[in-house]
């Protein structure tokens, strides 16, 4: 590989460092602000439900655009989650079922 392929443009390095600083500031700032804000029951419930809402917002368009493998994979993942109660196991079962069904159907 040519050495120039690994050279970095100063503007690109500045942009990467700026994005890293902004990301860190958002995370650290959130923890810093939450030190002084009272945690209400509504806020706790909202924070508990965020991961599920993010997963649904990512999966819903895929399932809506997809075919039967995606729909069945979603049902399999939901069933495994209900039985096993473990997120990672449910996601792995859903992904495996979609991959298998795409090969079969």
DRENDO-1510 file (C-alpha; in Angstrom, 1 decimal, always signed):
<recs>
REC; n; res; u; v; w
REC; 1; UNK; +0.0; +0.0; +0.0 .
REC; 2; UNK; +1.3; +3.4; -0.9 .
REC; 3; UNK; +2.5; +5.7; +2.0 .
REC; 4; UNK; +0.2; +8.5; +0.9 .
REC; 5; UNK; -2.8; +6.2; +1.5 .
REC; 6; UNK; -2.1; +6.6; +5.2 .
REC; 7; UNK; -1.5; +10.3; +5.2 .
REC; 8; UNK; -4.0; +12.4; +7.1 .
REC; 9; UNK; -5.3; +15.7; +6.0 .
REC; 10; UNK; -5.0; +18.3; +8.9 .
REC; 11; UNK; -8.7; +19.2; +8.3 .
REC; 12; UNK; -9.8; +15.6; +8.7 .
REC; 13; UNK; -7.8; +15.2; +11.9 .
REC; 14; UNK; -9.3; +18.4; +13.2 .
REC; 15; UNK; -12.8; +17.2; +12.3 .
REC; 16; UNK; -12.3; +13.8; +14.0 .
REC; 17; UNK; -10.9; +15.4; +17.2 .
REC; 18; UNK; -13.7; +17.9; +17.2 .
REC; 19; UNK; -16.3; +15.2; +16.9 .
REC; 20; UNK; -14.6; +13.2; +19.6 .
REC; 21; UNK; -14.6; +16.2; +21.9 .
REC; 22; UNK; -18.3; +16.9; +21.2 .
REC; 23; UNK; -19.2; +13.3; +21.9 .
REC; 24; UNK; -17.3; +13.3; +25.2 .
REC; 25; UNK; -18.8; +16.6; +26.2 .
REC; 26; UNK; -22.4; +15.3; +25.6 .
REC; 27; UNK; -21.8; +12.2; +27.7 .
REC; 28; UNK; -19.9; +13.9; +30.5 .
REC; 29; UNK; -22.2; +16.8; +30.5 .
REC; 30; UNK; -25.2; +14.6; +30.9 .
REC; 31; UNK; -23.7; +12.9; +34.0 .
REC; 32; UNK; -22.7; +16.3; +35.3 .
REC; 33; UNK; -26.1; +17.8; +34.9 .
REC; 34; UNK; -27.9; +14.8; +36.4 .
REC; 35; UNK; -26.0; +15.4; +39.7 .
REC; 36; UNK; -28.1; +18.4; +40.4 .
REC; 37; UNK; -31.4; +17.4; +38.9 .
REC; 38; UNK; -33.8; +15.5; +41.0 .
REC; 39; UNK; -34.7; +12.1; +39.5 .
REC; 40; UNK; -38.5; +11.8; +39.4 .
REC; 41; UNK; -40.4; +8.6; +38.9 .
REC; 42; UNK; -41.4; +9.7; +35.4 .
REC; 43; UNK; -37.7; +10.4; +34.5 .
REC; 44; UNK; -36.7; +7.0; +35.8 .
REC; 45; UNK; -39.4; +5.2; +33.8 .
REC; 46; UNK; -38.5; +7.2; +30.7 .
REC; 47; UNK; -34.8; +6.3; +31.0 .
REC; 48; UNK; -35.7; +2.6; +31.5 .
REC; 49; UNK; -37.8; +2.6; +28.3 .
REC; 50; UNK; -35.2; +4.3; +26.0 .
REC; 51; UNK; -33.3; +1.1; +25.0 .
REC; 52; UNK; -36.5; -0.6; +23.9 .
REC; 53; UNK; -37.7; +2.5; +22.0 .
REC; 54; UNK; -34.3; +2.7; +20.2 .
REC; 55; UNK; -34.4; -0.9; +19.1 .
REC; 56; UNK; -38.0; -0.6; +17.9 .
REC; 57; UNK; -37.2; +2.5; +15.9 .
REC; 58; UNK; -34.3; +0.7; +14.2 .
REC; 59; UNK; -36.1; -2.5; +13.5 .
REC; 60; UNK; -39.6; -1.2; +12.5 .
REC; 61; UNK; -38.5; +0.2; +9.1 .
REC; 62; UNK; -36.6; -3.0; +8.3 .
REC; 63; UNK; -39.6; -5.2; +9.2 .
REC; 64; UNK; -42.0; -3.0; +7.2 .
REC; 65; UNK; -39.8; -3.1; +4.1 .
REC; 66; UNK; -38.8; -6.7; +4.4 .
REC; 67; UNK; -40.6; -9.8; +3.7 .
REC; 68; UNK; -41.7; -12.9; +5.6 .
REC; 69; UNK; -38.2; -13.7; +6.9 .
REC; 70; UNK; -38.0; -10.4; +8.7 .
REC; 71; UNK; -41.6; -10.7; +10.1 .
REC; 72; UNK; -41.0; -14.2; +11.3 .
REC; 73; UNK; -37.6; -13.3; +12.8 .
REC; 74; UNK; -39.2; -10.5; +14.8 .
REC; 75; UNK; -41.8; -12.9; +16.1 .
REC; 76; UNK; -39.0; -15.4; +17.0 .
REC; 77; UNK; -37.0; -12.7; +18.8 .
REC; 78; UNK; -40.1; -11.6; +20.8 .
REC; 79; UNK; -40.9; -15.1; +21.7 .
REC; 80; UNK; -37.4; -15.9; +22.8 .
REC; 81; UNK; -37.3; -12.7; +24.8 .
REC; 82; UNK; -40.5; -13.6; +26.5 .
REC; 83; UNK; -39.2; -17.1; +27.4 .
REC; 84; UNK; -35.5; -16.5; +28.1 .
REC; 85; UNK; -35.7; -12.9; +29.3 .
REC; 86; UNK; -32.3; -12.1; +27.8 .
REC; 87; UNK; -31.9; -9.4; +25.2 .
REC; 88; UNK; -28.8; -10.8; +23.5 .
REC; 89; UNK; -30.2; -14.3; +23.2 .
REC; 90; UNK; -33.4; -12.9; +21.7 .
REC; 91; UNK; -31.5; -10.8; +19.2 .
REC; 92; UNK; -29.2; -13.7; +18.2 .
REC; 93; UNK; -32.2; -16.0; +17.7 .
REC; 94; UNK; -34.0; -13.4; +15.6 .
REC; 95; UNK; -30.9; -12.8; +13.4 .
REC; 96; UNK; -30.3; -16.5; +13.0 .
REC; 97; UNK; -33.9; -17.2; +12.0 .
REC; 98; UNK; -33.9; -14.4; +9.4 .
REC; 99; UNK; -30.6; -15.7; +7.9 .
REC; 100; UNK; -32.0; -19.2; +7.8 .
REC; 101; UNK; -35.3; -18.2; +6.3 .
REC; 102; UNK; -33.6; -16.0; +3.7 .
REC; 103; UNK; -31.8; -19.1; +2.5 .
REC; 104; UNK; -34.9; -21.3; +2.5 .
REC; 105; UNK; -37.5; -18.9; +1.2 .
</recs>
